[in-house]
Amino acid sequence: MVRIARSRPGDAAALTAIAFAAKRHWGYPEDWIQRWTDILTLTPEYIRSNPTFSAIEGEEIVGFCALRLTGAEAAVDHLWVTPASMGKGIGSALFRHCEGEARKARAARLTVESDPHAEGFYQAMGFLTVGRRPASMDGSERFLPQLEKSTA
């Protein structure tokens, strides 16, 4: 049984490890992973400043999500699950929790800039793809899906 709880600043290293493991799951070259260090790293200050929630199974954190709240909009800034826990509904539970937090904050819209591999997940959660941002790496053409969903 998984429970969702507010992440603590002291969880930053564990959450960062989950983000790196989940990103590596998609088979990206290690030099790309290293260039993404800043966006994959959570700090205690980030956790204090943004609603961040952990999925906990037993005593182990197996995933987490975080929101950035800006007025009438909330953005899913992070949503990662350990590779061993993928496909078990943990990502969906984390997303539903984020969506509930966005509603509590009175955000009218929820957005996410997704990894291309996660676009289908977000579409299954009710998001619509509204654009794509170019994100080429070493000459490989890539685009990051821009998705949004009403919280009404």
C-alpha positions as CSV (number, residue, x, y, z in Angstrom):
1,M,0.0,0.0,0.0
2,V,1.4,3.4,-1.0
3,R,0.7,6.5,0.9
4,I,1.3,10.1,-0.2
5,A,2.9,12.5,2.3
6,R,4.4,15.9,2.2
7,S,8.1,15.7,1.4
8,R,10.6,17.0,3.9
9,P,13.7,19.1,3.1
10,G,15.8,16.2,4.3
11,D,14.4,14.0,1.5
12,A,16.1,16.1,-1.2
13,A,18.9,13.6,-1.8
14,A,16.5,10.6,-2.0
15,L,14.1,12.5,-4.4
16,T,17.1,13.6,-6.6
17,A,18.2,9.9,-6.8
18,I,14.7,8.9,-7.9
19,A,14.6,11.6,-10.6
20,F,18.0,10.5,-12.0
21,A,17.0,6.8,-11.9
22,A,13.7,7.5,-13.6
23,K,15.3,9.6,-16.3
24,R,18.0,6.9,-16.9
25,H,15.2,4.4,-17.4
26,W,14.5,5.8,-20.8
27,G,18.0,5.0,-22.0
28,Y,19.3,8.5,-22.5
29,P,23.1,8.8,-23.0
30,E,24.9,9.4,-19.7
31,D,26.3,12.7,-20.9
32,W,22.8,14.0,-21.5
33,I,21.8,12.9,-18.0
34,Q,24.8,14.8,-16.6
35,R,23.8,17.9,-18.5
36,W,20.3,17.7,-17.0
37,T,21.7,17.6,-13.4
38,D,20.3,21.1,-12.6
39,I,16.7,20.2,-13.6
40,L,16.9,16.7,-11.9
41,T,18.3,17.9,-8.6
42,L,16.0,18.9,-5.8
43,T,17.3,21.0,-2.9
44,P,16.0,21.4,0.6
45,E,15.1,25.0,-0.3
46,Y,13.1,23.8,-3.4
47,I,11.1,21.4,-1.2
48,R,10.4,24.1,1.4
49,S,9.3,26.6,-1.4
50,N,7.1,24.3,-3.6
51,P,4.4,21.8,-2.7
52,T,6.3,18.5,-3.0
53,F,4.9,15.1,-2.1
54,S,6.4,11.6,-1.8
55,A,4.9,8.2,-2.5
56,I,5.9,5.9,0.3
57,E,5.7,2.2,0.3
58,G,6.5,0.7,3.6
59,E,9.4,3.0,4.7
60,E,10.8,3.6,1.2
61,I,10.1,6.6,-1.0
62,V,9.2,5.2,-4.4
63,G,8.2,8.3,-6.2
64,F,7.4,12.0,-5.8
65,C,5.8,15.0,-7.4
66,A,6.1,18.7,-7.1
67,L,4.1,21.7,-8.2
68,R,5.0,25.3,-9.0
69,L,2.1,27.6,-8.2
70,T,1.8,30.9,-10.0
71,G,-1.5,32.6,-9.5
72,A,-4.2,30.9,-11.5
73,E,-1.8,28.3,-12.9
74,A,-0.1,25.3,-11.4
75,A,2.7,23.5,-13.2
76,V,3.7,19.9,-12.5
77,D,7.4,20.6,-12.1
78,H,8.4,17.0,-11.2
79,L,6.7,13.6,-11.2
80,W,9.1,10.7,-11.0
81,V,8.7,7.1,-9.9
82,T,11.5,4.6,-9.3
83,P,11.9,2.2,-12.3
84,A,11.0,-0.8,-10.1
85,S,7.7,0.9,-9.2
86,M,6.7,2.0,-12.7
87,G,3.4,0.6,-14.0
88,K,1.9,0.0,-10.5
89,G,-0.3,3.1,-10.4
90,I,2.1,5.2,-8.3
91,G,2.5,7.9,-10.9
92,S,-1.3,8.1,-11.3
93,A,-1.7,8.4,-7.5
94,L,1.0,11.1,-7.4
95,F,-0.6,13.0,-10.2
96,R,-4.1,12.9,-8.7
97,H,-2.6,14.3,-5.5
98,C,-0.9,17.1,-7.4
99,E,-4.2,17.9,-9.2
100,G,-6.0,18.1,-5.8
101,E,-3.3,20.4,-4.5
102,A,-3.7,22.6,-7.6
103,R,-7.5,22.8,-7.0
104,K,-6.9,23.7,-3.3
105,A,-4.7,26.5,-4.5
106,R,-7.5,27.7,-6.8
107,A,-5.4,27.2,-9.9
108,A,-7.7,27.1,-13.0
109,R,-5.2,25.3,-15.1
110,L,-2.5,22.7,-14.7
111,T,0.4,22.6,-17.1
112,V,3.4,20.3,-17.7
113,E,6.4,20.3,-19.9
114,S,6.9,16.6,-20.3
115,D,9.7,14.3,-21.3
116,P,8.7,12.8,-24.7
117,H,8.4,9.4,-23.1
118,A,5.9,10.6,-20.5
119,E,3.5,12.4,-22.9
120,G,1.2,9.3,-23.1
121,F,1.0,9.2,-19.3
122,Y,-0.1,12.8,-19.1
123,Q,-2.6,12.4,-21.9
124,A,-4.1,9.4,-20.0
125,M,-4.4,11.7,-17.0
126,G,-6.6,14.0,-19.1
127,F,-4.0,16.5,-20.4
128,L,-4.1,17.9,-24.0
129,T,-0.9,18.5,-25.9
130,V,-0.9,22.2,-26.8
131,G,2.6,22.6,-28.3
132,R,6.1,21.3,-28.4
133,R,9.3,23.1,-27.4
134,P,12.5,22.3,-29.4
135,A,15.0,20.6,-27.2
136,S,17.7,19.2,-29.5
137,M,20.6,17.4,-27.9
138,D,23.9,16.8,-29.8
139,G,22.2,17.1,-33.1
140,S,19.4,14.8,-32.2
141,E,16.1,16.5,-32.9
142,R,13.9,16.4,-29.8
143,F,10.8,18.2,-28.7
144,L,9.3,18.5,-25.2
145,P,5.5,18.2,-25.2
146,Q,3.7,21.2,-23.7
147,L,0.5,19.9,-22.1
148,E,-2.4,21.5,-20.1
149,K,-5.5,20.5,-18.3
150,S,-8.3,22.5,-16.7
151,T,-8.7,21.9,-13.0
152,A,-12.4,22.8,-13.1
